[in-house]
Amino acid sequence: MELASDPKVEEVFKSYPKAVKQQMLYLRVLVLKTASEIDGLEKLEETIKWGEPSYVTKYGSTLRIDWKEKTPEQYAMYFKCTSKLVPTFKTIFKNKFNFEKNRAILFKLNEEIPETELKQCIAMALTYHKIKQLALLGA
């Protein structure tokens, strides 16, 4: 898999406070690792959208990650709110994650992330346009 990374992404990661930087880098690693494990995914674009590190594929829905000063004890992974992604995640993983409406999975700074389940969510987002017609996105 080819990774095309905008240099501005590194600047955003450097700007995070020390207390959250490790968690944000962990989400980035999970996205990159998951993308590399998807058959047929040739290119992942790492860019900035709305000031947030964002991940885009040819057949995927944009996935963003960020931490916000106004909610310093949490960080999040954002999905297109008009997609079926978060509603599907709520059905499949209702007891595994905390959600913000139909747009995000929220994490507390000190919580352990269910990695296997989150990687499934990431994979669904990165392949969304290939699976959106499937029941529960093929899960």
N, C-alpha and C positions, 0 to 999 in steps of 0.2 A: 504494500500500500504506500502510495506517495502522500507525504504530508506537505502542504503548502501553508506556511505559517507567516502571517503578517508580523513584522518586528514590533509593532505597537502592542501586540498581545503580551510580550515580555514586560513592557513598561507597566501594563495594568497589573500583572502579577507582582512586580516589584513594589507597586504602590500600596498593596494590601498591608494592613498592620501585621506585625509579627504574630500576634495571637491567632490570626485567621489564615495566614499565608500557607501554612502546611496543609490545612484542609482544602483550600482552593487548588493547590498543586496536586493533591490526591485525586480530586474530581477530574482534573485534566488528565492525569495518568490513566484513570479508569476509562475516560472517553477514548484516548488514543489506543489503549490496549484492546478495548472492545472493538473499535473500528478495524484494527489489524486482524481480528479474528473473524470478521464477516466475509464469507466467500463472495467474490465478485466485486467487493468494494475496492476500487482502484485508487481513488483520490479522496482525501479529507482536507478540507480547507479550514484553517484556524484563523479567524479574523476578529474584528471588533464590530459589534452591532449594538447600538444604544449604549455605548461605552462599556460593554461587557464582552468577555471572551466568548466567542461563538464558534460553533462547529457546523459545517455545511457539507453535504454530499450530493451527488447528482440525483439520487433517488430518495433523499431524506428530507426531513423537516428540520429546520434550524433548531439547534440545541444551544442554550446559553447557560453560563454559570456566573454567579456573582455573590458578593457580600455587600451589604448596604450599611452605612453609618447609622441610619435611623433605626435599624434592628441589629445592634451589634452582637447579640448572642446567637445569631443564626446566619446561615448562608443557604443558597438555593441553586437548584437546577431548573431552568425555565424552558417551557415548550410552547409551541404556537397554541394559543388558547382556543382557536376555532377547530383544531384537529381533534381526533378521537383519542389522542395519546393519554392525557391525564385521566379522562373518564375511564379508560380501559385500565390504567394503573390502579385506580381506586377500586375497581371491581376485583382485580387479581390480587393486589397487595394491600388491601384496606387496613390491615393491622400492622404492616411493616413500615409505612411511611406516614409523615404528616404532609398534607397537601394545602396549597393555597388556590382555592377555586379550581378552575380548569387550566391553570397556567404553570404551576410549579410544584416541585417536591422540596420541602423545607427540611433543613438539618440543624440541630443545635450544635454549638461548637464542641461540646464534650461528648456527644453521642457516638456510638459505634454504628457505622453505616452497614446495612445488609448488602454486602458487595455483589453477591450472585444476583439478587433481585434487581439491584440498581443497574447492573450490566445488561440485564434483559430489557429494562426501560430504555437504556441508551441505544441498544441495538434496534429496538422498535422505532425510535426516533430517526436513527441514521438510515433506516430502510423504509420509512413510512409510506412513500408513494408506491412501493411494491407490495405492501401488505395491508393498506388501508381498507380494502374491500373484504378482507377476511374477518370472520367472527373473532372477537377479542384479539384482533391484529395477529392472528395465527399463534397466539400463546397456548 
